[in-house]
Each structure stands twice: as structure tokens, then as C-alpha cells.
Amino acid sequence: MNFSGHSSFQEVLQTARTQVQEYLNRADETIIAVARSAPDGVSERMMKLIQRKGKKVRSTVLALIATAGKELPEVDRVAQACAGIELLHLASLVHDDIIDGTTLRRGERTAHVEWGNKVAVLMGDYILSQAMRAVIHEKEREIPLELSSAANRLIVGEICELDSTGDVNISLERYNRIIEGKTAALIEASARIGAFIAGFSKDDVEKFGKIGSHFGIAFQIIDDLLDYGVGASNLDKAKFTDISNGLTTLPLILYLQHEPENNKQAMQELLTRTAEAGVPEEICRRLQKSSAFDKTKEMAMQHIMDASEISDSLPKNEHIETLKAFLLSMAERGN
């Protein structure tokens, strides 16, 4: 499969999905079966949540790597792992939306808006339990361990982020610790699980894990930009969610590190008034006027290039080539 230097994120994602479509379709069937077998009051709500189709980035990464080994794995084995990853991701989104007060997700009202916080929390818990159950019979012990470890890291990352709410002086080190947990951990787990299923060596499993980590960090950094509308196209969630929730993401961290003191003070004053009309737009304008957005994108690109460099040391085949193209296209994704 040849990719031009101009292949978009969506084009490469579609190519990747096509290559592993059988596995993704079976994973969808598995998730639907989980929802249908759930008790009354849970089943209908879960069906509504899973019908809001996401990009399936994590399960696509898992399936691409799982099918990049010397022999093709059992479809059901890959599907169960993909279902576990997607269910864990869905559970985290339900909980995230409650924490952040997000009202829109994938163009639909979020679970807590639809059913209230109490039911939404319990729905997230139920989906999390089903994620773990999806891989409970996996013969490779490392796979359920990877999934549970990703869940632990995700939760710790979220707590770390909550502890940092309203802190405009958050360090770059703490920011990295947050996103390594809340976003990168699940993509890293997807890559490692795929590598375990494919039968790669221990060294190669570690390499795939590092690729997944760099991928996830870059993915979150680009999300930070998309929250300001930078590079966004058909964005299906509200803008300025982060600053409205008191979260200091990478563009602001870089701005406050590099701007003169008077600009810093003016920005810090604006950050106390994010609920006022026009203030988020003014913050965005100041970030745009500075080099903050450009520096943020450069940092995302560095992680993408680091992941790409690691992929060059892996066995060469069509699916690894697609994974690399996937990485390189991510900097231009618009949603």
C-alpha cells in the first residue's frame, strides 16, 4: 500500500479500517451482544451509547498490529481484545463528560445530560466492568493485565488533572504525566496487546508500546489545539471546554512560560473570567498572536516523528506501513 505525502488522517484511518474490517466488525458484534445481554434499564442505555460511532482509533491500532505478525490471528481473539479496548474507552468518555460538564459528544447529548449524573456514573462503571470481562478468557495473561493497567493509569491521570484544575502555573512535567495517563495509556495498551496477539518478541512489544505512547501523547496535544478550534474541521464537540473547566493545557503552558511578564499577568487575569462572553475568544486570539499554537504543534510533531523512527526498526509489511502512515497523517487531523 503506497501513501502519498498528502494523505489525510481520515483517508489513512479509512485505509487502516479497511485492512482490518473483519476484526472491527466482529468487535462491533461483540459489543452489541454485551449491550443486548445487559439487564433492563442498562441495555437500552448502553445501546444508545454504542450507536454513537467514534473513530475507533484504538481498536484499529490494536487490530493493525495484531495482524502484522507472521501468521493471522483468530478473528474472535482480536475482536474480544478490540471490544475490551473500545468499552474501556467508552466508559472513560462517559465519566469524563460528567467531570468536565460536557454536554455534546459525537454530535449527541452526553450521558449525564440525558439521564442525570447518578445513572451516568453507574453506566460508566458497568461498561468498565464489561471491558474487563471481554478479555477474561484470554490465554495470554499479559493482555488482561495490560487492559487493567491502562484503566489504572487512565484513572490516575484524570485525578492528577483534577488536582491541577485552576492551576495556571502547572509544569510541563505534570502536564505530560496527566496526558500519559488519561490518553496515551490506552493507545499504548492497544499497541502492546496487538503485539502480544501477533506473537512479536518482547523487544518488539516494547517498541510497539513506545509507538503507542508517542501516538497517544501527540493525539492529546492535537486535541488541545482542536479545543481552541485550531485546525478543526467538522468538530463534533464544543470549543473552549478545557479553559472553561479551568484546565491549563499545552498552548497555555507554553504561552505562560515564554511571554513577557505583562502578557502573562493579562492572560492570568483573563483566565479568571472564562465564563464571560468573549473571554475565551480573547484568550484564543492572544495565543494565536504568540507562538504558542506553533510550538504546541511542533511538540506533537516531535512525538509523531519519534514514533515513526521506532517503526522503522520493526519488521516491514503492509500493516506496519499503514501504521506509520497513520502516525504521520495525525498532525493534520481536523477532528
VEXDREN-2710 file (C-alpha; in Angstrom, 1 decimal):
% VEXDREN-2710
k/r/px/py/pz
1/MET/0.0/0.0/0.0
2/ASN/1.5/3.3/-1.1
3/PHE/0.6/6.6/0.7
4/SER/1.3/10.0/-0.7
5/GLY/2.8/12.6/1.5
6/HIS/-0.6/14.4/1.3
7/SER/-2.8/11.5/2.6
8/SER/-5.1/13.0/5.2
9/PHE/-5.7/11.5/8.7
10/GLN/-9.2/10.4/7.7
11/GLU/-8.0/8.8/4.4
12/VAL/-5.3/6.8/6.2
13/LEU/-7.7/5.9/9.0
14/GLN/-10.2/4.6/6.4
15/THR/-7.5/2.6/4.7
16/ALA/-6.4/1.1/8.1
17/ARG/-10.0/0.2/8.9
18/THR/-10.5/-1.5/5.6
19/GLN/-7.4/-3.6/6.1
20/VAL/-8.8/-4.9/9.4
21/GLN/-12.5/-4.5/8.7
22/GLU/-13.4/-8.2/9.5
23/TYR/-11.9/-7.8/13.0
24/LEU/-13.6/-4.5/13.7
25/ASN/-16.9/-5.7/12.5
26/ARG/-16.7/-8.7/14.8
27/ALA/-15.7/-6.4/17.7
28/ASP/-18.8/-4.4/17.0
29/GLU/-20.9/-7.5/17.1
30/THR/-19.3/-8.5/20.4
31/ILE/-20.1/-5.0/21.9
32/ILE/-23.7/-5.1/20.7
33/ALA/-24.1/-8.6/22.2
34/VAL/-22.8/-7.3/25.5
35/ALA/-25.3/-4.4/25.4
36/ARG/-28.2/-6.7/24.4
37/SER/-27.5/-9.1/27.2
38/ALA/-27.4/-6.4/29.9
39/PRO/-30.2/-6.1/32.4
40/ASP/-33.3/-3.9/31.7
41/GLY/-32.5/-0.3/32.2
42/VAL/-28.9/-0.8/31.3
43/SER/-29.3/-2.5/27.9
44/GLU/-31.3/0.3/26.3
45/ARG/-28.9/3.0/27.5
46/MET/-25.8/1.1/26.5
47/MET/-27.3/0.5/23.0
48/LYS/-27.8/4.2/22.7
49/LEU/-24.2/5.0/23.7
50/ILE/-22.6/2.4/21.4
51/GLN/-24.7/3.7/18.4
52/ARG/-22.7/6.9/18.6
53/LYS/-19.9/5.8/16.4
54/GLY/-16.4/7.0/17.1
55/LYS/-13.3/6.9/15.1
56/LYS/-12.1/3.5/16.5
57/VAL/-8.5/4.7/16.5
58/ARG/-7.5/2.5/19.4
59/SER/-9.1/-0.7/18.2
60/THR/-7.8/0.0/14.7
61/VAL/-4.2/0.3/16.1
62/LEU/-4.7/-2.9/18.0
63/ALA/-6.0/-4.9/15.0
64/LEU/-3.4/-3.5/12.6
65/ILE/-0.6/-4.6/14.9
66/ALA/-2.3/-7.9/15.8
67/THR/-2.4/-8.8/12.1
68/ALA/1.2/-7.7/11.3
69/GLY/2.8/-10.9/12.6
70/LYS/3.9/-13.9/10.6
71/GLU/0.5/-15.6/10.9
72/LEU/-3.0/-14.2/11.0
73/PRO/-4.6/-14.5/14.5
74/GLU/-8.1/-15.8/15.2
75/VAL/-10.7/-13.3/14.4
76/ASP/-12.6/-13.8/17.7
77/ARG/-9.4/-13.3/19.7
78/VAL/-8.6/-9.9/18.1
79/ALA/-12.3/-8.9/18.3
80/GLN/-12.5/-9.6/22.0
81/ALA/-9.4/-7.5/22.7
82/CYS/-10.7/-4.7/20.5
83/ALA/-14.1/-4.8/22.3
84/GLY/-12.3/-4.6/25.6
85/ILE/-10.3/-1.5/24.4
86/GLU/-13.4/0.2/22.9
87/LEU/-15.5/-0.5/26.0
88/LEU/-12.8/0.9/28.3
89/HIS/-12.6/4.0/26.1
90/LEU/-16.4/4.4/26.1
91/ALA/-16.5/4.1/29.9
92/SER/-13.8/6.8/30.2
93/LEU/-15.7/9.1/27.9
94/VAL/-18.9/8.7/30.0
95/HIS/-17.0/9.6/33.2
96/ASP/-15.0/12.4/31.5
97/ASP/-18.2/14.1/30.3
98/ILE/-19.6/14.1/33.9
99/ILE/-16.3/15.5/35.3
100/ASP/-16.0/18.1/32.6
101/GLY/-19.6/19.0/32.4
102/THR/-19.5/18.3/28.6
103/THR/-23.0/18.5/27.0
104/LEU/-22.1/17.3/23.5
105/ARG/-20.3/14.2/22.4
106/ARG/-20.2/12.9/18.8
107/GLY/-23.0/15.3/17.9
108/GLU/-25.3/13.9/20.6
109/ARG/-26.2/14.9/24.2
110/THR/-23.9/13.3/26.7
111/ALA/-25.0/10.5/29.1
112/HIS/-25.2/12.7/32.2
113/VAL/-27.3/15.3/30.3
114/GLU/-29.6/12.5/29.0
115/TRP/-30.0/10.5/32.2
116/GLY/-28.5/12.6/35.1
117/ASN/-25.2/12.2/36.9
118/LYS/-26.1/9.2/39.1
119/VAL/-27.2/7.0/36.2
120/ALA/-24.3/8.1/34.0
121/VAL/-21.7/7.3/36.7
122/LEU/-23.2/3.8/37.1
123/MET/-23.4/3.3/33.3
124/GLY/-19.7/4.1/33.0
125/ASP/-19.0/1.7/35.8
126/TYR/-21.0/-1.1/34.1
127/ILE/-19.2/-0.5/30.8
128/LEU/-15.9/-0.6/32.5
129/SER/-16.7/-4.0/34.1
130/GLN/-17.7/-5.3/30.7
131/ALA/-14.4/-4.1/29.2
132/MET/-12.5/-6.3/31.7
133/ARG/-14.8/-9.2/31.2
134/ALA/-14.2/-9.1/27.4
135/VAL/-10.6/-10.3/27.9
136/ILE/-11.1/-12.5/30.9
137/HIS/-10.7/-15.8/29.0
138/GLU/-7.6/-14.6/27.0
139/LYS/-4.9/-17.3/27.1
140/GLU/-2.1/-14.7/27.1
141/ARG/-2.1/-13.4/30.7
142/GLU/-0.4/-10.2/29.7
143/ILE/-3.5/-9.0/27.8
144/PRO/-6.0/-8.6/30.7
145/LEU/-3.1/-7.2/32.7
146/GLU/-2.4/-4.6/30.0
147/LEU/-6.1/-3.6/29.9
148/SER/-6.4/-3.3/33.7
149/SER/-3.1/-1.4/33.9
150/ALA/-4.4/1.0/31.2
151/ALA/-7.5/1.6/33.3
152/ASN/-5.5/2.3/36.4
153/ARG/-3.2/4.8/34.6
154/LEU/-6.2/6.4/33.0
155/ILE/-7.9/7.0/36.3
156/VAL/-4.7/8.3/38.0
157/GLY/-4.2/10.7/35.0
158/GLU/-7.7/12.0/35.5
159/ILE/-7.2/12.5/39.2
160/CYS/-3.9/14.3/38.6
161/GLU/-5.7/16.5/36.1
162/LEU/-8.5/17.3/38.6
163/ASP/-5.9/18.2/41.2
164/SER/-4.4/20.6/38.7
165/THR/-7.7/22.3/37.9
166/GLY/-7.3/26.1/38.1
167/ASP/-3.5/25.9/38.4
168/VAL/-2.2/28.2/35.7
169/ASN/1.4/27.5/36.7
170/ILE/1.2/23.8/36.0
171/SER/4.6/22.5/34.9
172/LEU/5.3/20.8/31.6
173/GLU/6.3/17.7/33.5
174/ARG/3.0/17.5/35.3
175/TYR/1.1/18.1/32.1
176/ASN/3.0/15.2/30.5
177/ARG/2.2/12.9/33.5
178/ILE/-1.5/13.8/33.0
179/ILE/-1.7/13.0/29.3
180/GLU/0.4/9.9/29.6
181/GLY/-2.3/8.6/31.8
182/LYS/-5.6/10.0/30.5
183/THR/-4.9/9.5/26.8
184/ALA/-1.6/7.7/26.0
185/ALA/-2.1/4.8/28.3
186/LEU/-5.0/3.3/26.4
187/ILE/-3.3/3.7/23.0
188/GLU/-0.1/2.2/24.4
189/ALA/-2.1/-0.7/25.7
190/SER/-3.8/-1.1/22.3
191/ALA/-0.4/-1.4/20.6
192/ARG/1.1/-3.7/23.2
193/ILE/-2.0/-6.0/23.2
194/GLY/-1.9/-6.2/19.4
195/ALA/1.8/-7.1/19.5
196/PHE/1.2/-9.8/22.1
197/ILE/-1.6/-11.3/19.9
198/ALA/0.7/-11.2/16.8
199/GLY/3.4/-13.0/18.7
200/PHE/6.1/-10.4/18.4
201/SER/9.3/-10.7/20.5
202/LYS/9.5/-9.0/23.9
203/ASP/11.7/-6.3/22.4
204/ASP/9.2/-5.6/19.6
205/VAL/6.3/-5.5/22.1
206/GLU/8.2/-2.7/24.0
207/LYS/8.8/-0.9/20.7
208/PHE/5.1/-1.0/19.8
209/GLY/4.3/0.2/23.3
210/LYS/6.6/3.2/22.8
211/ILE/5.0/3.9/19.5
212/GLY/1.5/3.8/21.1
213/SER/2.7/6.1/23.9
214/HIS/4.1/8.7/21.5
215/PHE/1.0/8.3/19.3
216/GLY/-1.3/8.9/22.3
217/ILE/0.6/12.0/23.6
218/ALA/0.6/13.5/20.1
219/PHE/-3.1/12.7/19.8
220/GLN/-3.9/14.6/23.1
221/ILE/-1.7/17.6/22.2
222/ILE/-3.6/17.9/18.9
223/ASP/-6.8/17.7/20.9
224/ASP/-5.6/20.6/23.0
225/LEU/-5.3/22.6/19.8
226/LEU/-8.7/21.4/18.5
227/ASP/-10.3/22.7/21.7
228/TYR/-9.4/26.2/20.5
229/GLY/-10.6/25.4/17.0
230/VAL/-7.0/25.3/15.6
231/GLY/-7.0/23.0/12.6
232/ALA/-10.6/21.9/13.3
233/SER/-13.0/20.7/10.6
234/ASN/-16.5/19.4/11.4
235/LEU/-15.6/19.3/15.1
236/ASP/-18.3/17.3/16.9
237/LYS/-17.7/18.7/20.4
238/ALA/-17.9/22.2/21.9
239/LYS/-14.9/24.6/21.7
240/PHE/-13.1/26.1/24.8
241/THR/-14.2/23.2/27.0
242/ASP/-10.7/23.0/28.6
243/ILE/-10.3/26.6/29.7
244/SER/-14.0/26.8/30.7
245/ASN/-13.2/23.9/33.1
246/GLY/-10.1/25.5/34.5
247/LEU/-7.7/23.2/32.7
248/THR/-4.3/24.6/31.7
249/THR/-3.4/22.7/28.5
250/LEU/-0.2/22.8/26.5
251/PRO/-0.8/26.0/24.5
252/LEU/-1.4/28.0/27.7
253/ILE/1.6/26.3/29.5
254/LEU/3.9/27.3/26.6
255/TYR/2.4/30.9/26.5
256/LEU/2.9/31.4/30.2
257/GLN/6.5/30.0/30.0
258/HIS/7.7/32.2/27.2
259/GLU/5.7/35.5/27.2
260/PRO/6.8/38.7/28.9
261/GLU/5.5/39.3/32.4
262/ASN/2.9/41.9/31.5
263/ASN/1.4/39.4/28.9
264/LYS/1.4/36.6/31.5
265/GLN/-0.4/38.8/34.0
266/ALA/-3.0/39.8/31.4
267/MET/-3.6/36.2/30.4
268/GLN/-3.9/35.1/34.1
269/GLU/-6.5/37.7/34.7
270/LEU/-8.4/36.6/31.6
271/LEU/-8.3/33.0/32.9
272/THR/-10.3/34.1/36.0
273/ARG/-13.2/35.3/33.7
274/THR/-13.6/32.4/31.2
275/ALA/-17.4/32.3/31.9
276/GLU/-17.8/35.8/30.5
277/ALA/-18.9/36.3/26.9
278/GLY/-16.0/36.9/24.5
279/VAL/-13.2/36.0/27.0
280/PRO/-12.4/32.5/25.6
281/GLU/-12.1/34.1/22.2
282/GLU/-9.8/36.7/23.5
283/ILE/-7.6/34.1/25.1
284/CYS/-7.5/32.2/21.8
285/ARG/-6.6/35.4/20.0
286/ARG/-3.7/36.1/22.3
287/LEU/-2.4/32.5/21.9
288/GLN/-2.7/32.8/18.2
289/LYS/-0.8/36.1/18.2
290/SER/2.0/34.5/20.2
291/SER/4.0/31.4/19.1
292/ALA/2.1/29.1/21.5
293/PHE/0.0/27.3/18.9
294/ASP/3.0/26.7/16.6
295/LYS/5.1/25.5/19.5
296/THR/2.3/23.1/20.6
297/LYS/2.1/21.7/17.1
298/GLU/5.9/21.3/17.0
299/MET/5.8/19.2/20.2
300/ALA/3.1/17.0/18.7
301/MET/5.2/16.6/15.6
302/GLN/8.2/15.6/17.7
303/HIS/6.2/12.7/19.2
304/ILE/4.9/11.7/15.8
305/MET/8.5/11.6/14.4
306/ASP/9.8/9.7/17.4
307/ALA/7.1/7.1/16.9
308/SER/7.8/6.9/13.2
309/GLU/11.5/6.4/13.8
310/ILE/10.8/3.5/16.1
311/SER/8.5/1.9/13.5
312/ASP/11.4/1.9/11.0
313/SER/13.2/-0.7/13.2
314/LEU/10.2/-3.1/13.1
315/PRO/9.6/-5.9/10.5
316/LYS/8.4/-4.4/7.2
317/ASN/4.9/-5.3/5.9
318/GLU/1.7/-3.7/4.7
319/HIS/0.1/-3.2/8.1
320/ILE/3.2/-1.6/9.7
321/GLU/3.4/0.7/6.7
322/THR/-0.2/1.7/7.3
323/LEU/0.5/2.3/11.0
324/LYS/3.4/4.6/10.1
325/ALA/1.3/6.5/7.6
326/PHE/-1.4/6.7/10.3
327/LEU/1.2/8.3/12.6
328/LEU/2.4/10.8/10.0
329/SER/-1.1/11.9/9.0
330/MET/-2.2/12.6/12.5
331/ALA/-0.7/16.1/12.7
332/GLU/-3.3/17.3/10.1
333/ARG/-6.3/15.7/11.6
334/GLY/-9.2/18.0/12.0
335/ASN/-11.4/16.2/14.4
END
